[in-house]
Amino acid sequence: MMDVTLFIQAMLVGILCYLGAIETPWAFGITGGFYILGRPLVAGFLIGLIFGDIQAGVLCGLAVQAVFIANLSTGGATNSEITYAGYGGIGLAMATTKDPAIAVTLAVLIGQTFGLIFYNTRMALYSFWNTRAQKAAENLDTRGIALNHLYYPAISTFFFRAVPVWLAIFYGKGAVNWMLNNVPQVITDIISVLGGVLPALGIALLMSIIVKEKIQLIFFFAGFVLLAFAKLSMISLVFLAALVAYIVYLSIGKPQAATTANTNVSDDFVEDDDLF
Amino acid sequence: MKNGVISMKEKETKRISENGKEGLTKKELRQIWLRWGFTHLASMSYEKLQSHAWAYSFIPFAEKYYKNDPEAKRRLLTRHSLFYNTEPQTGALINGIVTSMEEEIALGKKVPESMPVNIKTSLMGPLAGLGDSIIQGIIVPTLLSIAMGLANGGNPLGPIFYIISFGIIGPLVSYLCFKYGYRLGVNAVDIVTGENAKRITDSFNVLGIMIVGGLAASYITLATPIKIPMGDEVKPLQDVLDGIFPKVLPLSMVLLSWWLISAKQMTATKVILILTAICTLGVIIGIF
């Protein structure tokens, strides 16, 4: 009987892993999927509900989320597979020890290995659906576009996302216990140190997008120092950073505004505030 | 930009017109937005990413305007199956602009059919940069760090706060971007690529860079267990480091990764391998 419960729990976690994946459309694209259901903090909460222990679930989610805070996906390239990591790692931990440290170790392991392998395989294979959708467009087959852009990929994604996580949690209990007993301490130490360091990569990827000149690193250090030295909270940093950004906005100065009338300046202001 | 606003208002009143065809209704516009909003990455691959979401979102449009003109319909569907990738939520601005342009083409106005394609390829890059730094660099990490504070001790309030807050902000950003893009049409291009937009983008970048600095100080844990002799007693090296420069080890890891990515052009996977090697070595010789 116990196994039936675990079977259903594992299945539900697998389905959530599918719904929270970056390529799943059903939760309003990446808005409700990747960015909400896909976040480990949310995953921990939902897995906690499934396993009937919300507190333990949230604690596992919290620990895993810290590692994946700067998870990044640009141009399809990702630094770690956050959805497999979150649902696989937290799900397996909740099915076994409910220990947040185990959840982190498993999440890092799954995210960096199986997760990235499954993700990259799927990304390569889906050119198949793309080619068919392209042909459908050329042949005016609108039904074919819908099938090959939405329905067939959605179905095959289910097999890439839900099924492996479902099976991993259902059959993984023994493997996790074996790992806890047999893997040498030094390996688990390395994984836990790596888990602490990995956010550096996500942060570096973010920097590579937004730092355009080396001199702008001064803003990075300012933000760093306000938290590391002055011990401010993230929210207070947001307001200070907004202030600095506004000062920068004023200081860049209005191009070609020197010769034209001053009245235009305030008009442009209002319009652009609307835009963003 | 003043002219832009005026012609925008004129255009709205003239949308029902010329070759006897009617403009898009509110319902049809919403349908295009929803089709994009749900399926932007549905058939994502390295080769095409968001390409086919465009063709899919224009299917009802094609049925409405090109039912009896298979050649025009084919041109519409194929020009919206080309490579495309941007930040899908802020990128809805481009969907709005292009929808208004396709509508003008369908209504028989003098807009070349190459225009929507040019707009897409020239705007997807800038909006991806802006959108990624706003969504992935500012909004998501900030909301998550608030939520993580609330979740301390296993409190479900944290995740619930995040679900509700991003659940409102995400769709709202996407909707407003689409709406403004459609309303401004081709004028939006001037606004997005213009000088003042660059000022705003640069300022947002500064905001993003500062927050990323804060993230670097908050979410990387790396400490050394080494103890060093200080006179008579033995003191943990980490305490000494914290006294001089708190979080210096996490900072060095971020700067190393950033240098590898930006100066050495390494891929994320390579950097992961290097970080793994450093951690492995560090644990084995006992410095981490």
Interface residues (C-beta under 8 A of the other chain):
Chain A: I22 E23 T24 P25 W26 F28 G29 I30 T31 G32 Y35 I36 R39 L41 V42 G44 F45 G48 I54 Q55 A56 G57 V58 L59 G61 L62 Q65 A66 V67 I69 A70 L72 S73 T74 G75 G76 A77 T78 N79 S80 Q112 L116 M123 A124 L125 Y126 S127 W129 N130 A133 Q134 A137 E138 L140 T142 I145 A146 N148 H149 L150 P153 A154 V186 D189 I190 V193 L194 G196 V197 L198 P199 A200 L201 I203 A204 L205 L206 M207 S208 I209 I210 V211 K212 Q216 L217 F219 F220 F221 A222 G223 F224 V225 L226 L227 A228 F229 S233 M234 I235 L237 V238 L240 A241 A242 V244 A245 Y246 V248 Y249 I252 K254 P255 Q256 N264 D267 D268 E271 D272 D274 L275 F276
Chain B: M1 K2 V5 G37 F38 T39 H40 L41 A42 S43 M44 S45 Y46 E47 K48 L49 S51 H52 A53 A55 Y56 I59 A62 E63 P70 K73 R74 L77 T78 H80 S81 N85 P88 Q89 A128 G129 D132 S133 I135 Q136 G137 I138 V140 P141 T142 L144 S145 I146 A147 M148 G149 A151 N152 G153 G154 N155 P156 G158 P159 I160 Y162 I163 F166 G167 G170 P171 S174 Y180 I191 E195 N196 A197 R199 I200 D202 S203 F204 N205 V206 L207 G208 I209 M210 I211 V212 G213 G214 L215 A216 A217 S218 Y219 I220 T221 L222 P246 K247 P250 L251 M253 V254 L256 S257 W258 L260 I261 S262 T267 A268 T269 V271 I272 L275 T276 I278 C279 T280 G282 V283 I284 F288
